[in-house]
Amino acid sequence: MKSWVRPFAGLGLAAGLAACAPPEPPGAELNPRLPTENFRAEVEDEPHEVALAVHGWGLSQNQAAALSDFASGWLASGGAPIRIHVPGGPEPAAARRFGEMVRGHLADQGVPDGAIQMVESGEGGVLRVGYVRRVAVVPECGVQWSDLRRSATNEVQPNFGCAVTANIAAQIADPSDLLGPRPSDPADANRRAVVIDKYRKGQRTSAATDSQADGAVSNAVQ
């Protein structure tokens, strides 16, 4: 009778001590599951603008080239609203006409007219074109160093995984991909109907094999 009471009593004592363990304080930083999770690329919003001097005769060659690069970056960023800040000053009509020229050039580059907004600006003589884009913030590596020859806690070094994360953040085309996956494309209903029909008929549902893609190892004796 006593032989099995003591083990169970020990288990009960251990469970009681575990229940009495103090919880983690609010804001405490927990160790990540993997060493590569010590660093992560953050995504922030920042304004991206192009400043153009107002010309009564229209866009200069350099201004047109700058707007073309601006439009290319906007088309690749996901399409936040573009605002053309038209300056006031002594000749507001000329600034307004220049702003319409900027709008027309952006439209020629593929920017939809509905994505462009014209707003008044108090800055005289300078027209600004801009939008808010997402950028990946690259973590700063090499801040903490430790002895690479030994570790009393058998843990990785403080900089482990930082270079990989920094390289990914610097090379990613759309920083929004760091926030979550993109939505999937809709399924091909026509292809699905063809496959189901073949399956019901007991036919082969995979694509036909291309004989030109086959390969074979030659057994010819040299």
Contacts in CASP RR format, 6 or more apart in sequence:
PFRMAT RR
TARGET T0000
AUTHOR 0000-0000-0000
METHOD contacts of the structure
MODEL  1
MKSWVRPFAGLGLAAGLAACAPPEPPGAELNPRLPTENFRAEVEDEPHEV
ALAVHGWGLSQNQAAALSDFASGWLASGGAPIRIHVPGGPEPAAARRFGE
MVRGHLADQGVPDGAIQMVESGEGGVLRVGYVRRVAVVPECGVQWSDLRR
SATNEVQPNFGCAVTANIAAQIADPSDLLGPRPSDPADANRRAVVIDKYR
KGQRTSAATDSQADGAVSNAVQ
24 30 0 8 1.000
32 38 0 8 1.000
35 155 0 8 1.000
35 156 0 8 1.000
35 160 0 8 1.000
35 161 0 8 1.000
36 160 0 8 1.000
36 161 0 8 1.000
36 164 0 8 1.000
36 165 0 8 1.000
38 158 0 8 1.000
38 160 0 8 1.000
38 161 0 8 1.000
38 162 0 8 1.000
39 139 0 8 1.000
39 141 0 8 1.000
39 161 0 8 1.000
39 162 0 8 1.000
39 165 0 8 1.000
39 166 0 8 1.000
40 139 0 8 1.000
40 165 0 8 1.000
41 136 0 8 1.000
41 137 0 8 1.000
41 138 0 8 1.000
41 139 0 8 1.000
41 165 0 8 1.000
41 166 0 8 1.000
41 168 0 8 1.000
41 169 0 8 1.000
41 172 0 8 1.000
41 175 0 8 1.000
41 178 0 8 1.000
42 136 0 8 1.000
42 137 0 8 1.000
43 134 0 8 1.000
43 135 0 8 1.000
43 136 0 8 1.000
43 137 0 8 1.000
43 175 0 8 1.000
43 176 0 8 1.000
43 178 0 8 1.000
43 179 0 8 1.000
44 134 0 8 1.000
44 135 0 8 1.000
44 137 0 8 1.000
45 132 0 8 1.000
45 133 0 8 1.000
45 134 0 8 1.000
45 135 0 8 1.000
46 132 0 8 1.000
46 133 0 8 1.000
46 135 0 8 1.000
47 130 0 8 1.000
47 131 0 8 1.000
47 132 0 8 1.000
47 133 0 8 1.000
48 70 0 8 1.000
48 130 0 8 1.000
48 131 0 8 1.000
48 132 0 8 1.000
48 133 0 8 1.000
49 128 0 8 1.000
49 129 0 8 1.000
49 130 0 8 1.000
50 66 0 8 1.000
50 67 0 8 1.000
50 70 0 8 1.000
50 128 0 8 1.000
50 129 0 8 1.000
50 130 0 8 1.000
51 126 0 8 1.000
51 127 0 8 1.000
51 128 0 8 1.000
52 59 0 8 1.000
52 63 0 8 1.000
52 66 0 8 1.000
52 67 0 8 1.000
52 98 0 8 1.000
52 102 0 8 1.000
52 126 0 8 1.000
52 127 0 8 1.000
52 128 0 8 1.000
52 129 0 8 1.000
53 63 0 8 1.000
53 125 0 8 1.000
53 126 0 8 1.000
53 127 0 8 1.000
54 87 0 8 1.000
54 94 0 8 1.000
54 95 0 8 1.000
54 98 0 8 1.000
54 125 0 8 1.000
54 126 0 8 1.000
54 127 0 8 1.000
55 63 0 8 1.000
55 98 0 8 1.000
56 94 0 8 1.000
56 97 0 8 1.000
56 98 0 8 1.000
58 98 0 8 1.000
58 101 0 8 1.000
59 67 0 8 1.000
59 98 0 8 1.000
59 101 0 8 1.000
59 102 0 8 1.000
59 105 0 8 1.000
64 105 0 8 1.000
67 102 0 8 1.000
67 105 0 8 1.000
67 106 0 8 1.000
67 109 0 8 1.000
67 129 0 8 1.000
68 105 0 8 1.000
68 109 0 8 1.000
70 106 0 8 1.000
70 129 0 8 1.000
70 130 0 8 1.000
71 106 0 8 1.000
71 109 0 8 1.000
71 110 0 8 1.000
71 111 0 8 1.000
72 109 0 8 1.000
74 80 0 8 1.000
74 82 0 8 1.000
74 111 0 8 1.000
74 131 0 8 1.000
74 133 0 8 1.000
75 109 0 8 1.000
75 110 0 8 1.000
75 111 0 8 1.000
76 173 0 8 1.000
76 174 0 8 1.000
77 131 0 8 1.000
77 133 0 8 1.000
77 134 0 8 1.000
77 174 0 8 1.000
78 174 0 8 1.000
78 176 0 8 1.000
79 115 0 8 1.000
79 131 0 8 1.000
80 131 0 8 1.000
80 132 0 8 1.000
80 133 0 8 1.000
81 115 0 8 1.000
81 116 0 8 1.000
81 117 0 8 1.000
81 131 0 8 1.000
82 106 0 8 1.000
82 111 0 8 1.000
82 115 0 8 1.000
82 116 0 8 1.000
82 117 0 8 1.000
82 129 0 8 1.000
82 130 0 8 1.000
82 131 0 8 1.000
83 116 0 8 1.000
83 117 0 8 1.000
83 118 0 8 1.000
83 119 0 8 1.000
83 129 0 8 1.000
83 130 0 8 1.000
83 131 0 8 1.000
84 99 0 8 1.000
84 102 0 8 1.000
84 103 0 8 1.000
84 116 0 8 1.000
84 117 0 8 1.000
84 118 0 8 1.000
84 119 0 8 1.000
84 127 0 8 1.000
84 128 0 8 1.000
84 129 0 8 1.000
84 130 0 8 1.000
85 119 0 8 1.000
85 120 0 8 1.000
85 121 0 8 1.000
85 123 0 8 1.000
85 127 0 8 1.000
85 128 0 8 1.000
85 129 0 8 1.000
85 130 0 8 1.000
86 92 0 8 1.000
86 95 0 8 1.000
86 96 0 8 1.000
86 98 0 8 1.000
86 99 0 8 1.000
86 118 0 8 1.000
86 119 0 8 1.000
86 120 0 8 1.000
86 121 0 8 1.000
86 127 0 8 1.000
87 95 0 8 1.000
87 121 0 8 1.000
87 122 0 8 1.000
87 123 0 8 1.000
87 124 0 8 1.000
87 125 0 8 1.000
87 126 0 8 1.000
87 127 0 8 1.000
88 95 0 8 1.000
88 120 0 8 1.000
88 121 0 8 1.000
88 122 0 8 1.000
88 123 0 8 1.000
88 124 0 8 1.000
88 125 0 8 1.000
89 95 0 8 1.000
89 122 0 8 1.000
89 124 0 8 1.000
89 125 0 8 1.000
95 124 0 8 1.000
95 125 0 8 1.000
95 127 0 8 1.000
98 127 0 8 1.000
99 118 0 8 1.000
99 127 0 8 1.000
102 127 0 8 1.000
102 129 0 8 1.000
103 113 0 8 1.000
103 116 0 8 1.000
103 118 0 8 1.000
106 116 0 8 1.000
106 129 0 8 1.000
107 113 0 8 1.000
107 116 0 8 1.000
121 127 0 8 1.000
121 128 0 8 1.000
134 174 0 8 1.000
134 175 0 8 1.000
134 176 0 8 1.000
135 175 0 8 1.000
136 169 0 8 1.000
136 170 0 8 1.000
136 172 0 8 1.000
136 175 0 8 1.000
136 178 0 8 1.000
137 169 0 8 1.000
138 166 0 8 1.000
138 169 0 8 1.000
138 170 0 8 1.000
139 162 0 8 1.000
139 165 0 8 1.000
139 166 0 8 1.000
139 169 0 8 1.000
141 159 0 8 1.000
141 162 0 8 1.000
141 163 0 8 1.000
141 166 0 8 1.000
142 159 0 8 1.000
142 162 0 8 1.000
143 158 0 8 1.000
143 159 0 8 1.000
144 158 0 8 1.000
144 159 0 8 1.000
145 157 0 8 1.000
145 158 0 8 1.000
145 159 0 8 1.000
146 157 0 8 1.000
146 158 0 8 1.000
148 157 0 8 1.000
151 157 0 8 1.000
169 175 0 8 1.000
169 178 0 8 1.000
172 178 0 8 1.000
195 205 0 8 1.000
198 204 0 8 1.000
198 205 0 8 1.000
199 205 0 8 1.000
END
